[in-house]
């Protein structure tokens, strides 16, 4: 697929400039003509930089852009605007170059007879599998506007929770960096000066002072190697965590961590409950729902548990009965799922469960974050106090030996 830059008159005889994607120059000209443009010039766009896919992290489309796109598309469709026209309007008002390119691709696919879900499915880094499948259900059930609003609500909630955690961690992170910087200055610059001073005087130092000075000397000689060892170890853990076996090990370890493990567990289950509720409300078969929720999970241990649930559901078993076999699924989730299956209110039951787990996880996370600041303060106070005691003890020792 090539990109062509054009200058043309529109239907209102106004001069416009833009880009059009097509297989070749002739097709691009025809597409412009079909939209009422009188082309003055058209030429291929020279690409000196690599495509977006080479820089997925740097060019990642923010989730708030997807939220806004979903809501605006739902509003335009609800007002009776044709799909291609709605996408064209959203493309023109978008300020993200990469997202403009994505919408251009979607418009071209729609003009070639493809469905919106098919066009979105070609961009999995922008529209996840669950999003695409929900759009497919919306197309089949003629409720695309409703599905788009539900997806926007879902993504917006996840984004809000993520921002809340990042905001809460900002101050403890700054405090940690400052504490490490202060200790590094003391150990690298301040203590060696005192150590050399007392060594030149030939004084006998108190044990606490000798210990601090010996540690400073050792750190000056071997500290760089210790830091390199830590960096290499973290890189090895990161690389190992990317392998299938390593990811299972790391994910299991995370779930077993005190406090943090419980928060991660609750967040995974709440995301699972909310995803099942949205997809079930969309009208998807339950087996497909479990499969998509499994793919969307961030924890491989939870994925394994959901995979077993999926297999049991395919064999005709109820979701709640399958979940009850695995302790990863907490009692409230199992009970609410069972109630939802029996009463036909699975979506509302699981949404209530998701809200409960999200509240619980937020409270636990808030407790952890509230503890970080005093812990860092106490550790810093103990270390600085130890250094101060060492220096003061050495000073008293020096006066005693001189006298």
Secondary structure, DSSP 8 states (H G I E B T S, - for coil): -EEEEEEEE-TTS-EEEEEEEESSHHHHHHHHHHTT-EEEEEEE----S--GGGGTTTT---HHHHHHHHHHHHHHHHTT--HHHHHHHHHHH---HHHHHHHHHHHHHHHTT--HHHHHHT-TTTS-HHHHHHHHHHHHTT-HHHHHHHHHHHHHHHHHHHHHHHHHHHHHHHHHHHHHHHHHHIIIIIHHHHHHHHHHHT----HHHHHHHHHHHHHHHHHHHHHHHHHHHHHHHHHHHHSHHHHHHHHHHHHHSTTHHHHHHHHHHHHHHHHHHHHHHHT--HHHHHHHHHHH-S-HHHHHHHHHHHHHHHTT--HHHHHTT-TTS-HHHHHHHHHHHHHT-HHHHHHHHHHHHHHHHHHHHHHHHHHHHHHHHHHHHHHHHHHHHHHHHHHHHHHHHH-
